[in-house]
Amino acid sequence: MKSKKRRQWPLLVGACVLAACVVIVIGKSPFGPVSSWMAAGKDVPAAATPVPTPPPREALEFRMVDLDHGWVKYADGIAATEDGGGMWQPAAGEVAAAETAVDGTLAELLSLEAGSVSSTPAPLTATLGGAALPVKQTQFLTPRIGWALPASSKDAKNPLLITVDGGQSWVDGMTAEVKEAILKEKDHLQQLAKERDLYATKEAAKGIMSAKWKLVPESAAPGDAVLVRHDEPGTITWLNKTYTLQPYGAGYFTYLPISMSAKPGKYPIGDQTLTIVAKKFETQYLKVTSEMESMKQDTARINADQKKIDLARSKSEPEFLFSGPFVKPIEGILTTPYGYTRYVNGKYDSAHMAVDLAAKEGTPIKATNDGIVALAESLYLTGNSIYLDHGMGLFSQYAHLSELRVKTGDRVKQGDIIGLVGTTGFSTGPHLHFTFWAHNVQVNPDLFWNTTPFRWVQPTQAKPKG
């Protein structure tokens, strides 16, 4: 009997194990719910308690002080940027909050041109991805570049929205296109400063740079030149010739030479009026040897030289090369002023479109201003000659030198010694024949001494009282 009962125990144990497995599969156990039972195991973690999501950090106000630096104020602190709004870092409140004014240099430069903006425009909506979002505050530092603070931080991923098209569209934070636009704006500001510094005063700069068209000066005489500025590229037709406006600074420029054939009157240039006034020139009579007089009969040599000269003056640097006022090349005795009608041996020769300055042979000759040597060569009529390119179609000419101290292609600075006074070529004695050429028209050197074309501004006449 005992052995028979022992053989039944394994069967009973097996049946119990199988029953337990069935209970677990159907989700119940004698020990309680399955989940509780599994939680008691060492390898099964308990469910985590949910953590509440903190509310978005709402910005109260912001200020950009230039195209790179600015701050955003929150209830619990201030964040600052040094790259126009690409990255934001915690900042000391007392430091950032003190930076409340737009950079003075930036504001001054922007005031030079028309359409400058207020630093704090009224709040508006910002178009982001086709949707109009309400904003608490906007600020434009230039007519094109601006920032906006969304009314709710839920509307954007970044503290500020940015526009580079004057507010027509906005982007959420910094992008490659925004970076490029800001770099272009910085370059524009540098060009404004570059041009501003060429004028005599800030007031003169603003008066010229804020205008669509400007003539400097507005009145001229035959033999003069006028500097034209426009706010857009283009061309000007003047006395049957076309001149291209070249970019420089924040504007587009060209010289208009007033030839001796220009008749007095009023001429429209853009939306301006150029007044040409009459001018009388004196007459000069010279006597030369028959040998010298015959020099002008050798037209073959004269024409060959003229081709060299024309080629040298056909290419000019597309920018103003001078760094300051023009200086006299020598302090010689003025023997022939500009514009004199010249007779040689009783016969009409030409109008003398230069100044002759007599000086001792070997006197050093200075470059009238910065430039590039366009030609330095011995020529038939003018002897040892130099042409300096001062950019934008303006050249200075030095003739009859005894010695050349520069060569074609050299860069020179104002005051550099470029040659020595002589009497080579068609010359009656040691002197310097000097003049300026504007677009291959000779213009009066007296316009340039101790000044520059940017300072040819005529003083405003005071209006009579009463």
Buried (B, 14 or more C-beta within 10 A) or exposed (E): EEEEEEEEEEEEEEEEEEEEEEBEEEEEBEEEEBEEBEEEEEEEEEEEEEEEEEEEEBBEEBBBBBBBBBBBBBEEEBBBBEBBBBEBEEBEBEEBBEBEEBBEEBBBBBBBBEEBBEBEBEBEBBBBEEEEBEBBBBBBBBBBBBBBBBBEBEBBEBBBBBBBEBBEBBBBBBEEEBBEBBEEBBEBBEBBBBBBEBBEEEEBBBBBBBBEBBBBBBBBBBBBBBBBBBBEEEEBEBBEEEBEBBEBBBBBBBBBBBBBEBEEEEBEBBEBEBBBEEBEBEEBEBEBEEEBBEBBEEEEEBEEBBEBBEEBBEEBBEBBBBEEBBBBBBEBEEEBBBBBBBBBEEEEBEBBBBBBBBBEBEBBBBBBBBBBBBBBBEBBBBBBBBBBBBBBBBBBBBBBBBBBBBEBEBEBEBEBEBBBBBBBBBBBEBBBBBBBBBBBBBBBBBBBEEEBBBBBBEEEEEEEEE
